[in-house]
């Protein structure tokens, strides 16, 4: 990440392709849109993972059924069971 945020993170002469890509992402509208899309995708994945983790905890604590948890996040009940098994 430093390569994208800090100018001095590397030598531009040694890494011309990285420099070109960095300039595109930081200095063009298309690059900023691409970066925004990636950030939004990561954010959405994080939200979904957080919901799943929360519901798995509620199932583990006996507050919500596996089926209700699965329905709530739009996954198969087996996915909830796998997440429970992964917790140990």
PyMOL Python script that loads the backbone (N, CA, C, O; Angstrom):
from pymol import cmd

cmd.read_pdbstr("""\
ATOM      1  N   UNK A   1       0.819  -1.189   0.000  1.00  0.00           N
ATOM      2  CA  UNK A   1       0.000   0.000   0.000  1.00  0.00           C
ATOM      3  C   UNK A   1       0.865   1.255   0.000  1.00  0.00           C
ATOM      4  O   UNK A   1       0.484   2.280  -0.567  1.00  0.00           O
ATOM      5  N   UNK A   2       2.019   1.171   0.634  1.00  0.00           N
ATOM      6  CA  UNK A   2       2.917   2.332   0.643  1.00  0.00           C
ATOM      7  C   UNK A   2       3.269   2.767  -0.768  1.00  0.00           C
ATOM      8  O   UNK A   2       3.442   3.958  -1.031  1.00  0.00           O
ATOM      9  N   UNK A   3       3.376   1.797  -1.686  1.00  0.00           N
ATOM     10  CA  UNK A   3       3.734   2.125  -3.064  1.00  0.00           C
ATOM     11  C   UNK A   3       2.719   3.085  -3.672  1.00  0.00           C
ATOM     12  O   UNK A   3       3.088   3.949  -4.468  1.00  0.00           O
ATOM     13  N   UNK A   4       1.456   2.948  -3.310  1.00  0.00           N
ATOM     14  CA  UNK A   4       0.432   3.830  -3.858  1.00  0.00           C
ATOM     15  C   UNK A   4       0.326   5.152  -3.123  1.00  0.00           C
ATOM     16  O   UNK A   4      -0.063   6.159  -3.715  1.00  0.00           O
ATOM     17  N   UNK A   5       0.665   5.165  -1.849  1.00  0.00           N
ATOM     18  CA  UNK A   5       0.437   6.372  -1.060  1.00  0.00           C
ATOM     19  C   UNK A   5       1.673   7.235  -0.842  1.00  0.00           C
ATOM     20  O   UNK A   5       1.556   8.435  -0.596  1.00  0.00           O
ATOM     21  N   UNK A   6       2.849   6.636  -0.931  1.00  0.00           N
ATOM     22  CA  UNK A   6       4.076   7.400  -0.671  1.00  0.00           C
ATOM     23  C   UNK A   6       4.951   7.461  -1.917  1.00  0.00           C
ATOM     24  O   UNK A   6       5.336   6.432  -2.471  1.00  0.00           O
ATOM     25  N   UNK A   7       5.253   8.661  -2.340  1.00  0.00           N
ATOM     26  CA  UNK A   7       6.069   8.855  -3.530  1.00  0.00           C
ATOM     27  C   UNK A   7       7.446   8.223  -3.378  1.00  0.00           C
ATOM     28  O   UNK A   7       7.982   7.673  -4.340  1.00  0.00           O
ATOM     29  N   UNK A   8       8.017   8.292  -2.200  1.00  0.00           N
ATOM     30  CA  UNK A   8       9.366   7.800  -1.979  1.00  0.00           C
ATOM     31  C   UNK A   8       9.429   6.303  -1.650  1.00  0.00           C
ATOM     32  O   UNK A   8      10.485   5.811  -1.252  1.00  0.00           O
ATOM     33  N   UNK A   9       8.335   5.580  -1.808  1.00  0.00           N
ATOM     34  CA  UNK A   9       8.291   4.171  -1.425  1.00  0.00           C
ATOM     35  C   UNK A   9       9.135   3.281  -2.339  1.00  0.00           C
ATOM     36  O   UNK A   9       9.456   2.151  -1.969  1.00  0.00           O
ATOM     37  N   UNK A  10       9.491   3.763  -3.503  1.00  0.00           N
ATOM     38  CA  UNK A  10      10.307   2.993  -4.438  1.00  0.00           C
ATOM     39  C   UNK A  10      10.912   3.948  -5.458  1.00  0.00           C
ATOM     40  O   UNK A  10      10.538   5.119  -5.532  1.00  0.00           O
ATOM     41  N   UNK A  11      11.842   3.435  -6.234  1.00  0.00           N
ATOM     42  CA  UNK A  11      12.485   4.258  -7.251  1.00  0.00           C
ATOM     43  C   UNK A  11      11.727   4.128  -8.570  1.00  0.00           C
ATOM     44  O   UNK A  11      11.590   3.030  -9.109  1.00  0.00           O
ATOM     45  N   UNK A  12      11.248   5.231  -9.074  1.00  0.00           N
ATOM     46  CA  UNK A  12      10.450   5.221 -10.294  1.00  0.00           C
ATOM     47  C   UNK A  12      11.226   4.662 -11.487  1.00  0.00           C
ATOM     48  O   UNK A  12      10.645   3.991 -12.339  1.00  0.00           O
ATOM     49  N   UNK A  13      12.509   4.925 -11.556  1.00  0.00           N
ATOM     50  CA  UNK A  13      13.322   4.439 -12.667  1.00  0.00           C
ATOM     51  C   UNK A  13      13.447   2.914 -12.653  1.00  0.00           C
ATOM     52  O   UNK A  13      13.505   2.282 -13.707  1.00  0.00           O
ATOM     53  N   UNK A  14      13.486   2.343 -11.482  1.00  0.00           N
ATOM     54  CA  UNK A  14      13.624   0.880 -11.362  1.00  0.00           C
ATOM     55  C   UNK A  14      12.308   0.163 -11.591  1.00  0.00           C
ATOM     56  O   UNK A  14      12.306  -1.011 -11.961  1.00  0.00           O
ATOM     57  N   UNK A  15      11.197   0.835 -11.380  1.00  0.00           N
ATOM     58  CA  UNK A  15       9.881   0.211 -11.482  1.00  0.00           C
ATOM     59  C   UNK A  15       8.960   1.044 -12.373  1.00  0.00           C
ATOM     60  O   UNK A  15       7.969   1.600 -11.901  1.00  0.00           O
ATOM     61  N   UNK A  16       9.291   1.125 -13.659  1.00  0.00           N
ATOM     62  CA  UNK A  16       8.493   1.992 -14.542  1.00  0.00           C
ATOM     63  C   UNK A  16       7.040   1.533 -14.694  1.00  0.00           C
ATOM     64  O   UNK A  16       6.144   2.373 -14.765  1.00  0.00           O
ATOM     65  N   UNK A  17       6.790   0.245 -14.744  1.00  0.00           N
ATOM     66  CA  UNK A  17       5.414  -0.242 -14.907  1.00  0.00           C
ATOM     67  C   UNK A  17       4.577   0.070 -13.670  1.00  0.00           C
ATOM     68  O   UNK A  17       3.429   0.499 -13.789  1.00  0.00           O
ATOM     69  N   UNK A  18       5.141  -0.143 -12.492  1.00  0.00           N
ATOM     70  CA  UNK A  18       4.439   0.192 -11.256  1.00  0.00           C
ATOM     71  C   UNK A  18       4.150   1.693 -11.207  1.00  0.00           C
ATOM     72  O   UNK A  18       3.075   2.118 -10.784  1.00  0.00           O
ATOM     73  N   UNK A  19       5.122   2.479 -11.645  1.00  0.00           N
ATOM     74  CA  UNK A  19       4.941   3.927 -11.671  1.00  0.00           C
ATOM     75  C   UNK A  19       3.816   4.320 -12.611  1.00  0.00           C
ATOM     76  O   UNK A  19       3.007   5.186 -12.278  1.00  0.00           O
ATOM     77  N   UNK A  20       3.753   3.699 -13.778  1.00  0.00           N
ATOM     78  CA  UNK A  20       2.703   4.003 -14.738  1.00  0.00           C
ATOM     79  C   UNK A  20       1.333   3.658 -14.160  1.00  0.00           C
ATOM     80  O   UNK A  20       0.388   4.439 -14.269  1.00  0.00           O
ATOM     81  N   UNK A  21       1.239   2.484 -13.548  1.00  0.00           N
ATOM     82  CA  UNK A  21      -0.031   2.058 -12.959  1.00  0.00           C
ATOM     83  C   UNK A  21      -0.433   2.972 -11.801  1.00  0.00           C
ATOM     84  O   UNK A  21      -1.604   3.323 -11.660  1.00  0.00           O
ATOM     85  N   UNK A  22       0.534   3.354 -10.981  1.00  0.00           N
ATOM     86  CA  UNK A  22       0.253   4.242  -9.849  1.00  0.00           C
ATOM     87  C   UNK A  22      -0.285   5.581 -10.351  1.00  0.00           C
ATOM     88  O   UNK A  22      -1.268   6.102  -9.825  1.00  0.00           O
ATOM     89  N   UNK A  23       0.368   6.129 -11.369  1.00  0.00           N
ATOM     90  CA  UNK A  23      -0.101   7.404 -11.925  1.00  0.00           C
ATOM     91  C   UNK A  23      -1.522   7.267 -12.472  1.00  0.00           C
ATOM     92  O   UNK A  23      -2.353   8.151 -12.262  1.00  0.00           O
ATOM     93  N   UNK A  24      -1.803   6.168 -13.170  1.00  0.00           N
ATOM     94  CA  UNK A  24      -3.143   5.961 -13.722  1.00  0.00           C
ATOM     95  C   UNK A  24      -4.187   5.909 -12.614  1.00  0.00           C
ATOM     96  O   UNK A  24      -5.240   6.537 -12.726  1.00  0.00           O
ATOM     97  N   UNK A  25      -3.904   5.161 -11.538  1.00  0.00           N
ATOM     98  CA  UNK A  25      -4.868   5.028 -10.448  1.00  0.00           C
ATOM     99  C   UNK A  25      -5.068   6.330  -9.679  1.00  0.00           C
ATOM    100  O   UNK A  25      -6.171   6.618  -9.216  1.00  0.00           O
ATOM    101  N   UNK A  26      -4.026   7.096  -9.546  1.00  0.00           N
ATOM    102  CA  UNK A  26      -4.115   8.314  -8.749  1.00  0.00           C
ATOM    103  C   UNK A  26      -4.513   9.547  -9.550  1.00  0.00           C
ATOM    104  O   UNK A  26      -5.141  10.457  -9.009  1.00  0.00           O
ATOM    105  N   UNK A  27      -4.158   9.589 -10.831  1.00  0.00           N
ATOM    106  CA  UNK A  27      -4.258  10.844 -11.558  1.00  0.00           C
ATOM    107  C   UNK A  27      -5.292  10.866 -12.674  1.00  0.00           C
ATOM    108  O   UNK A  27      -5.512  11.918 -13.274  1.00  0.00           O
ATOM    109  N   UNK A  28      -5.933   9.740 -12.974  1.00  0.00           N
ATOM    110  CA  UNK A  28      -6.948   9.751 -14.032  1.00  0.00           C
ATOM    111  C   UNK A  28      -8.310   9.414 -13.441  1.00  0.00           C
ATOM    112  O   UNK A  28      -8.420   8.715 -12.434  1.00  0.00           O
ATOM    113  N   UNK A  29      -9.328   9.926 -14.087  1.00  0.00           N
ATOM    114  CA  UNK A  29     -10.696   9.647 -13.630  1.00  0.00           C
ATOM    115  C   UNK A  29     -10.985   8.152 -13.711  1.00  0.00           C
ATOM    116  O   UNK A  29     -11.591   7.588 -12.800  1.00  0.00           O
ATOM    117  N   UNK A  30     -10.561   7.514 -14.785  1.00  0.00           N
ATOM    118  CA  UNK A  30     -10.770   6.079 -14.942  1.00  0.00           C
ATOM    119  C   UNK A  30     -10.074   5.298 -13.817  1.00  0.00           C
ATOM    120  O   UNK A  30     -10.644   4.361 -13.257  1.00  0.00           O
ATOM    121  N   UNK A  31      -8.856   5.689 -13.499  1.00  0.00           N
ATOM    122  CA  UNK A  31      -8.116   5.028 -12.434  1.00  0.00           C
ATOM    123  C   UNK A  31      -8.792   5.192 -11.083  1.00  0.00           C
ATOM    124  O   UNK A  31      -8.887   4.236 -10.313  1.00  0.00           O
ATOM    125  N   UNK A  32      -9.259   6.393 -10.794  1.00  0.00           N
ATOM    126  CA  UNK A  32      -9.956   6.636  -9.529  1.00  0.00           C
ATOM    127  C   UNK A  32     -11.253   5.839  -9.461  1.00  0.00           C
ATOM    128  O   UNK A  32     -11.618   5.327  -8.403  1.00  0.00           O
ATOM    129  N   UNK A  33     -11.950   5.736 -10.594  1.00  0.00           N
ATOM    130  CA  UNK A  33     -13.177   4.933 -10.618  1.00  0.00           C
ATOM    131  C   UNK A  33     -12.872   3.457 -10.364  1.00  0.00           C
ATOM    132  O   UNK A  33     -13.576   2.785  -9.610  1.00  0.00           O
ATOM    133  N   UNK A  34     -11.810   2.964 -11.009  1.00  0.00           N
ATOM    134  CA  UNK A  34     -11.405   1.567 -10.785  1.00  0.00           C
ATOM    135  C   UNK A  34     -11.079   1.326  -9.312  1.00  0.00           C
ATOM    136  O   UNK A  34     -11.519   0.340  -8.721  1.00  0.00           O
ATOM    137  N   UNK A  35     -10.314   2.224  -8.736  1.00  0.00           N
ATOM    138  CA  UNK A  35      -9.925   2.077  -7.335  1.00  0.00           C
ATOM    139  C   UNK A  35     -11.145   2.159  -6.437  1.00  0.00           C
ATOM    140  O   UNK A  35     -11.251   1.412  -5.465  1.00  0.00           O
ATOM    141  N   UNK A  36     -12.062   3.053  -6.750  1.00  0.00           N
ATOM    142  CA  UNK A  36     -13.296   3.168  -5.976  1.00  0.00           C
ATOM    143  C   UNK A  36     -14.117   1.894  -6.038  1.00  0.00           C
ATOM    144  O   UNK A  36     -14.691   1.472  -5.034  1.00  0.00           O
ATOM    145  N   UNK A  37     -14.175   1.281  -7.209  1.00  0.00           N
ATOM    146  CA  UNK A  37     -14.915   0.026  -7.362  1.00  0.00           C
ATOM    147  C   UNK A  37     -14.301  -1.085  -6.526  1.00  0.00           C
ATOM    148  O   UNK A  37     -15.010  -1.862  -5.888  1.00  0.00           O
ATOM    149  N   UNK A  38     -12.986  -1.150  -6.537  1.00  0.00           N
ATOM    150  CA  UNK A  38     -12.294  -2.176  -5.744  1.00  0.00           C
ATOM    151  C   UNK A  38     -12.545  -1.955  -4.261  1.00  0.00           C
ATOM    152  O   UNK A  38     -12.821  -2.905  -3.528  1.00  0.00           O
ATOM    153  N   UNK A  39     -12.452  -0.727  -3.823  1.00  0.00           N
ATOM    154  CA  UNK A  39     -12.680  -0.413  -2.411  1.00  0.00           C
ATOM    155  C   UNK A  39     -14.113  -0.750  -2.013  1.00  0.00           C
ATOM    156  O   UNK A  39     -14.340  -1.291  -0.931  1.00  0.00           O
ATOM    157  N   UNK A  40     -15.073  -0.441  -2.862  1.00  0.00           N
ATOM    158  CA  UNK A  40     -16.476  -0.748  -2.570  1.00  0.00           C
ATOM    159  C   UNK A  40     -16.697  -2.254  -2.485  1.00  0.00           C
ATOM    160  O   UNK A  40     -17.435  -2.730  -1.622  1.00  0.00           O
ATOM    161  N   UNK A  41     -16.061  -2.996  -3.373  1.00  0.00           N
ATOM    162  CA  UNK A  41     -16.180  -4.457  -3.344  1.00  0.00           C
ATOM    163  C   UNK A  41     -15.611  -5.032  -2.044  1.00  0.00           C
ATOM    164  O   UNK A  41     -16.219  -5.910  -1.432  1.00  0.00           O
ATOM    165  N   UNK A  42     -14.462  -4.543  -1.632  1.00  0.00           N
ATOM    166  CA  UNK A  42     -13.845  -4.997  -0.386  1.00  0.00           C
ATOM    167  C   UNK A  42     -14.735  -4.645   0.803  1.00  0.00           C
ATOM    168  O   UNK A  42     -14.907  -5.452   1.717  1.00  0.00           O
ATOM    169  N   UNK A  43     -15.293  -3.449   0.788  1.00  0.00           N
ATOM    170  CA  UNK A  43     -16.185  -3.011   1.863  1.00  0.00           C
ATOM    171  C   UNK A  43     -17.422  -3.903   1.952  1.00  0.00           C
ATOM    172  O   UNK A  43     -17.824  -4.306   3.043  1.00  0.00           O
ATOM    173  N   UNK A  44     -18.018  -4.208   0.810  1.00  0.00           N
ATOM    174  CA  UNK A  44     -19.211  -5.056   0.784  1.00  0.00           C
ATOM    175  C   UNK A  44     -18.891  -6.465   1.296  1.00  0.00           C
ATOM    176  O   UNK A  44     -19.683  -7.062   2.025  1.00  0.00           O
ATOM    177  N   UNK A  45     -17.737  -6.982   0.911  1.00  0.00           N
ATOM    178  CA  UNK A  45     -17.327  -8.307   1.395  1.00  0.00           C
ATOM    179  C   UNK A  45     -17.146  -8.285   2.910  1.00  0.00           C
ATOM    180  O   UNK A  45     -17.534  -9.230   3.597  1.00  0.00           O
ATOM    181  N   UNK A  46     -16.568  -7.228   3.421  1.00  0.00           N
ATOM    182  CA  UNK A  46     -16.372  -7.101   4.865  1.00  0.00           C
ATOM    183  C   UNK A  46     -17.686  -7.052   5.619  1.00  0.00           C
ATOM    184  O   UNK A  46     -17.826  -7.657   6.682  1.00  0.00           O
ATOM    185  N   UNK A  47     -18.646  -6.332   5.067  1.00  0.00           N
ATOM    186  CA  UNK A  47     -19.967  -6.248   5.704  1.00  0.00           C
ATOM    187  C   UNK A  47     -20.616  -7.627   5.723  1.00  0.00           C
ATOM    188  O   UNK A  47     -21.168  -8.040   6.743  1.00  0.00           O
ATOM    189  N   UNK A  48     -20.551  -8.341   4.601  1.00  0.00           N
ATOM    190  CA  UNK A  48     -21.153  -9.673   4.523  1.00  0.00           C
ATOM    191  C   UNK A  48     -20.479 -10.628   5.506  1.00  0.00           C
ATOM    192  O   UNK A  48     -21.155 -11.406   6.179  1.00  0.00           O
ATOM    193  N   UNK A  49     -19.158 -10.573   5.589  1.00  0.00           N
ATOM    194  CA  UNK A  49     -18.438 -11.433   6.529  1.00  0.00           C
ATOM    195  C   UNK A  49     -18.810 -11.100   7.965  1.00  0.00           C
ATOM    196  O   UNK A  49     -18.965 -12.000   8.791  1.00  0.00           O
ATOM    197  N   UNK A  50     -18.954  -9.830   8.267  1.00  0.00           N
ATOM    198  CA  UNK A  50     -19.335  -9.418   9.615  1.00  0.00           C
ATOM    199  C   UNK A  50     -20.718  -9.910   9.992  1.00  0.00           C
ATOM    200  O   UNK A  50     -20.941 -10.357  11.117  1.00  0.00           O
ATOM    201  N   UNK A  51     -21.654  -9.828   9.043  1.00  0.00           N
ATOM    202  CA  UNK A  51     -23.006 -10.338   9.303  1.00  0.00           C
ATOM    203  C   UNK A  51     -22.962 -11.835   9.575  1.00  0.00           C
ATOM    204  O   UNK A  51     -23.586 -12.321  10.519  1.00  0.00           O
ATOM    205  N   UNK A  52     -22.224 -12.561   8.747  1.00  0.00           N
ATOM    206  CA  UNK A  52     -22.132 -14.008   8.915  1.00  0.00           C
ATOM    207  C   UNK A  52     -21.523 -14.353  10.274  1.00  0.00           C
ATOM    208  O   UNK A  52     -22.031 -15.224  10.980  1.00  0.00           O
ATOM    209  N   UNK A  53     -20.446 -13.677  10.636  1.00  0.00           N
ATOM    210  CA  UNK A  53     -19.803 -13.931  11.936  1.00  0.00           C
ATOM    211  C   UNK A  53     -20.764 -13.659  13.088  1.00  0.00           C
ATOM    212  O   UNK A  53     -20.826 -14.431  14.046  1.00  0.00           O
ATOM    213  N   UNK A  54     -21.502 -12.578  12.996  1.00  0.00           N
ATOM    214  CA  UNK A  54     -22.455 -12.241  14.056  1.00  0.00           C
ATOM    215  C   UNK A  54     -23.543 -13.303  14.175  1.00  0.00           C
ATOM    216  O   UNK A  54     -23.868 -13.744  15.277  1.00  0.00           O
ATOM    217  N   UNK A  55     -24.096 -13.707  13.053  1.00  0.00           N
ATOM    218  CA  UNK A  55     -25.148 -14.717  13.095  1.00  0.00           C
ATOM    219  C   UNK A  55     -24.620 -16.073  13.571  1.00  0.00           C
ATOM    220  O   UNK A  55     -25.325 -16.803  14.267  1.00  0.00           O
ATOM    221  N   UNK A  56     -23.410 -16.401  13.204  1.00  0.00           N
ATOM    222  CA  UNK A  56     -22.816 -17.655  13.689  1.00  0.00           C
ATOM    223  C   UNK A  56     -22.711 -17.618  15.209  1.00  0.00           C
ATOM    224  O   UNK A  56     -22.992 -18.611  15.881  1.00  0.00           O
ATOM    225  N   UNK A  57     -22.307 -16.474  15.748  1.00  0.00           N
ATOM    226  CA  UNK A  57     -22.247 -16.344  17.211  1.00  0.00           C
ATOM    227  C   UNK A  57     -23.623 -16.495  17.842  1.00  0.00           C
ATOM    228  O   UNK A  57     -23.763 -17.147  18.876  1.00  0.00           O
ATOM    229  N   UNK A  58     -24.628 -15.903  17.236  1.00  0.00           N
ATOM    230  CA  UNK A  58     -25.989 -16.020  17.760  1.00  0.00           C
ATOM    231  C   UNK A  58     -26.488 -17.464  17.706  1.00  0.00           C
ATOM    232  O   UNK A  58     -27.179 -17.921  18.617  1.00  0.00           O
ATOM    233  N   UNK A  59     -26.136 -18.174  16.646  1.00  0.00           N
ATOM    234  CA  UNK A  59     -26.506 -19.596  16.552  1.00  0.00           C
ATOM    235  C   UNK A  59     -25.777 -20.382  17.636  1.00  0.00           C
ATOM    236  O   UNK A  59     -26.376 -21.190  18.347  1.00  0.00           O
ATOM    237  N   UNK A  60     -24.484 -20.134  17.747  1.00  0.00           N
ATOM    238  CA  UNK A  60     -23.674 -20.837  18.763  1.00  0.00           C
ATOM    239  C   UNK A  60     -24.234 -20.601  20.163  1.00  0.00           C
ATOM    240  O   UNK A  60     -24.225 -21.507  20.997  1.00  0.00           O
ATOM    241  N   UNK A  61     -24.716 -19.405  20.418  1.00  0.00           N
ATOM    242  CA  UNK A  61     -25.256 -19.067  21.741  1.00  0.00           C
ATOM    243  C   UNK A  61     -26.712 -19.507  21.909  1.00  0.00           C
ATOM    244  O   UNK A  61     -27.308 -19.298  22.966  1.00  0.00           O
ATOM    245  N   UNK A  62     -27.279 -20.114  20.868  1.00  0.00           N
ATOM    246  CA  UNK A  62     -28.632 -20.632  20.951  1.00  0.00           C
ATOM    247  C   UNK A  62     -29.726 -19.581  20.820  1.00  0.00           C
ATOM    248  O   UNK A  62     -30.880 -19.841  21.161  1.00  0.00           O
ATOM    249  N   UNK A  63     -29.378 -18.413  20.336  1.00  0.00           N
ATOM    250  CA  UNK A  63     -30.363 -17.331  20.217  1.00  0.00           C
ATOM    251  C   UNK A  63     -31.086 -17.320  18.872  1.00  0.00           C
ATOM    252  O   UNK A  63     -32.177 -16.763  18.749  1.00  0.00           O
ATOM    253  N   UNK A  64     -30.471 -17.938  17.870  1.00  0.00           N
ATOM    254  CA  UNK A  64     -31.032 -17.975  16.519  1.00  0.00           C
ATOM    255  C   UNK A  64     -30.816 -19.375  15.961  1.00  0.00           C
ATOM    256  O   UNK A  64     -29.787 -19.996  16.227  1.00  0.00           O
ATOM    257  N   UNK A  65     -31.776 -19.878  15.189  1.00  0.00           N
ATOM    258  CA  UNK A  65     -31.607 -21.198  14.562  1.00  0.00           C
ATOM    259  C   UNK A  65     -30.677 -21.090  13.360  1.00  0.00           C
ATOM    260  O   UNK A  65     -30.499 -20.013  12.791  1.00  0.00           O
ATOM    261  N   UNK A  66     -30.092 -22.216  12.986  1.00  0.00           N
ATOM    262  CA  UNK A  66     -29.221 -22.255  11.807  1.00  0.00           C
ATOM    263  C   UNK A  66     -30.010 -21.801  10.581  1.00  0.00           C
ATOM    264  O   UNK A  66     -29.509 -21.008   9.784  1.00  0.00           O
ATOM    265  N   UNK A  67     -31.215 -22.286  10.426  1.00  0.00           N
ATOM    266  CA  UNK A  67     -32.017 -21.939   9.257  1.00  0.00           C
ATOM    267  C   UNK A  67     -32.349 -20.444   9.223  1.00  0.00           C
ATOM    268  O   UNK A  67     -32.275 -19.812   8.169  1.00  0.00           O
ATOM    269  N   UNK A  68     -32.714 -19.885  10.376  1.00  0.00           N
ATOM    270  CA  UNK A  68     -33.016 -18.449  10.419  1.00  0.00           C
ATOM    271  C   UNK A  68     -31.772 -17.617  10.095  1.00  0.00           C
ATOM    272  O   UNK A  68     -31.863 -16.608   9.397  1.00  0.00           O
ATOM    273  N   UNK A  69     -30.626 -18.038  10.597  1.00  0.00           N
ATOM    274  CA  UNK A  69     -29.380 -17.315  10.311  1.00  0.00           C
ATOM    275  C   UNK A  69     -29.069 -17.377   8.821  1.00  0.00           C
ATOM    276  O   UNK A  69     -28.710 -16.367   8.215  1.00  0.00           O
ATOM    277  N   UNK A  70     -29.206 -18.553   8.237  1.00  0.00           N
ATOM    278  CA  UNK A  70     -28.922 -18.721   6.812  1.00  0.00           C
ATOM    279  C   UNK A  70     -29.860 -17.864   5.967  1.00  0.00           C
ATOM    280  O   UNK A  70     -29.431 -17.213   5.014  1.00  0.00           O
ATOM    281  N   UNK A  71     -31.129 -17.869   6.319  1.00  0.00           N
ATOM    282  CA  UNK A  71     -32.113 -17.068   5.588  1.00  0.00           C
ATOM    283  C   UNK A  71     -31.789 -15.584   5.708  1.00  0.00           C
ATOM    284  O   UNK A  71     -31.935 -14.836   4.741  1.00  0.00           O
ATOM    285  N   UNK A  72     -31.356 -15.162   6.871  1.00  0.00           N
ATOM    286  CA  UNK A  72     -31.066 -13.762   7.119  1.00  0.00           C
ATOM    287  C   UNK A  72     -29.943 -13.224   6.231  1.00  0.00           C
ATOM    288  O   UNK A  72     -30.018 -12.094   5.749  1.00  0.00           O
ATOM    289  N   UNK A  73     -28.902 -14.034   6.017  1.00  0.00           N
ATOM    290  CA  UNK A  73     -27.780 -13.566   5.196  1.00  0.00           C
ATOM    291  C   UNK A  73     -27.828 -14.096   3.772  1.00  0.00           C
ATOM    292  O   UNK A  73     -26.950 -13.792   2.965  1.00  0.00           O
ATOM    293  N   UNK A  74     -28.854 -14.892   3.457  1.00  0.00           N
ATOM    294  CA  UNK A  74     -29.005 -15.378   2.091  1.00  0.00           C
ATOM    295  C   UNK A  74     -28.012 -16.439   1.689  1.00  0.00           C
ATOM    296  O   UNK A  74     -27.565 -16.471   0.543  1.00  0.00           O
ATOM    297  N   UNK A  75     -27.657 -17.318   2.626  1.00  0.00           N
ATOM    298  CA  UNK A  75     -26.748 -18.420   2.321  1.00  0.00           C
ATOM    299  C   UNK A  75     -27.430 -19.741   2.655  1.00  0.00           C
ATOM    300  O   UNK A  75     -28.491 -19.774   3.279  1.00  0.00           O
ATOM    301  N   UNK A  76     -26.804 -20.810   2.230  1.00  0.00           N
ATOM    302  CA  UNK A  76     -27.289 -22.138   2.552  1.00  0.00           C
ATOM    303  C   UNK A  76     -26.982 -22.432   4.027  1.00  0.00           C
ATOM    304  O   UNK A  76     -25.957 -21.993   4.549  1.00  0.00           O
ATOM    305  N   UNK A  77     -27.852 -23.161   4.680  1.00  0.00           N
ATOM    306  CA  UNK A  77     -27.653 -23.501   6.091  1.00  0.00           C
ATOM    307  C   UNK A  77     -26.332 -24.239   6.308  1.00  0.00           C
ATOM    308  O   UNK A  77     -25.724 -24.126   7.372  1.00  0.00           O
ATOM    309  N   UNK A  78     -25.891 -24.991   5.303  1.00  0.00           N
ATOM    310  CA  UNK A  78     -24.603 -25.701   5.425  1.00  0.00           C
ATOM    311  C   UNK A  78     -23.435 -24.732   5.587  1.00  0.00           C
ATOM    312  O   UNK A  78     -22.446 -25.053   6.245  1.00  0.00           O
ATOM    313  N   UNK A  79     -23.548 -23.565   4.995  1.00  0.00           N
ATOM    314  CA  UNK A  79     -22.478 -22.572   5.157  1.00  0.00           C
ATOM    315  C   UNK A  79     -22.402 -22.107   6.609  1.00  0.00           C
ATOM    316  O   UNK A  79     -21.310 -21.915   7.144  1.00  0.00           O
ATOM    317  N   UNK A  80     -23.538 -21.930   7.238  1.00  0.00           N
ATOM    318  CA  UNK A  80     -23.561 -21.571   8.658  1.00  0.00           C
ATOM    319  C   UNK A  80     -22.942 -22.703   9.473  1.00  0.00           C
ATOM    320  O   UNK A  80     -22.152 -22.459  10.384  1.00  0.00           O
ATOM    321  N   UNK A  81     -23.301 -23.932   9.145  1.00  0.00           N
ATOM    322  CA  UNK A  81     -22.742 -25.086   9.875  1.00  0.00           C
ATOM    323  C   UNK A  81     -21.235 -25.182   9.687  1.00  0.00           C
ATOM    324  O   UNK A  81     -20.513 -25.488  10.636  1.00  0.00           O
ATOM    325  N   UNK A  82     -20.751 -24.923   8.474  1.00  0.00           N
ATOM    326  CA  UNK A  82     -19.294 -24.954   8.237  1.00  0.00           C
ATOM    327  C   UNK A  82     -18.596 -23.865   9.049  1.00  0.00           C
ATOM    328  O   UNK A  82     -17.525 -24.090   9.611  1.00  0.00           O
ATOM    329  N   UNK A  83     -19.212 -22.684   9.105  1.00  0.00           N
ATOM    330  CA  UNK A  83     -18.614 -21.591   9.881  1.00  0.00           C
ATOM    331  C   UNK A  83     -18.588 -21.951  11.370  1.00  0.00           C
ATOM    332  O   UNK A  83     -17.628 -21.635  12.073  1.00  0.00           O
ATOM    333  N   UNK A  84     -19.633 -22.603  11.837  1.00  0.00           N
ATOM    334  CA  UNK A  84     -19.659 -23.050  13.241  1.00  0.00           C
ATOM    335  C   UNK A  84     -18.561 -24.087  13.483  1.00  0.00           C
ATOM    336  O   UNK A  84     -17.868 -24.031  14.499  1.00  0.00           O
ATOM    337  N   UNK A  85     -18.404 -25.016  12.571  1.00  0.00           N
ATOM    338  CA  UNK A  85     -17.377 -26.059  12.716  1.00  0.00           C
ATOM    339  C   UNK A  85     -15.970 -25.453  12.676  1.00  0.00           C
ATOM    340  O   UNK A  85     -15.071 -25.916  13.377  1.00  0.00           O
ATOM    341  N   UNK A  86     -15.790 -24.430  11.864  1.00  0.00           N
ATOM    342  CA  UNK A  86     -14.477 -23.786  11.749  1.00  0.00           C
ATOM    343  C   UNK A  86     -14.093 -23.074  13.044  1.00  0.00           C
ATOM    344  O   UNK A  86     -12.911 -22.936  13.357  1.00  0.00           O
ATOM    345  N   UNK A  87     -15.098 -22.625  13.791  1.00  0.00           N
ATOM    346  CA  UNK A  87     -14.830 -21.965  15.070  1.00  0.00           C
ATOM    347  C   UNK A  87     -14.311 -22.942  16.116  1.00  0.00           C
ATOM    348  O   UNK A  87     -13.625 -22.562  17.065  1.00  0.00           O
ATOM    349  N   UNK A  88     -14.656 -24.209  15.917  1.00  0.00           N
ATOM    350  CA  UNK A  88     -14.182 -25.235  16.844  1.00  0.00           C
ATOM    351  C   UNK A  88     -15.089 -25.530  17.911  1.00  0.00           C
ATOM    352  O   UNK A  88     -14.797 -26.378  18.754  1.00  0.00           O
TER     353      UNK A  88
END
""", "prot")
cmd.dss("prot")
cmd.show_as("cartoon", "prot")
cmd.util.cbc("prot")
cmd.orient("prot")
